Amino acid sequence: MLQSGALLNVSNTKKVISKEGTVKEALMGGMFKIEFKTDEEESEFALAALSGKMRKAHIRVLPGDKVKVEFSPHDLTRGRIVYRLR
């Protein structure tokens, strides 16, 4: 199991930051507003879109679902939803 904010090494040159959060809002264009709990009271928000494999498999994501999001180290405000947690 990956830790929140874990750094993955993909193909030796690409770095991916993976976090787990909760979908707060479904936006237009297949985008979602994701909330990441940092402390008990504080939280961060980011925008994320479904990954291609999730679209092909017709996996539905609704507000309230817990998801795993991958980020590029360059922009931590936009990500890709890669897994819907149970």
C-alpha angles and dihedrals in degrees: 000000000000120000120234108272093013117163116230126199110221119184092338094274106055121071121199128192114211125198136170120227146148126263107241102174139009110224130194120277096037094294125136134199108230126197120210117194111224098170136354092278104019127074139174127220131211138171119242138176129206117268119244095252091054090050092049092049090049092234110174121219119196133181109279095034119127111232141179113235128194121209135191112238088237098063120025094177096069125050148158124252106228103166138024110216121218 
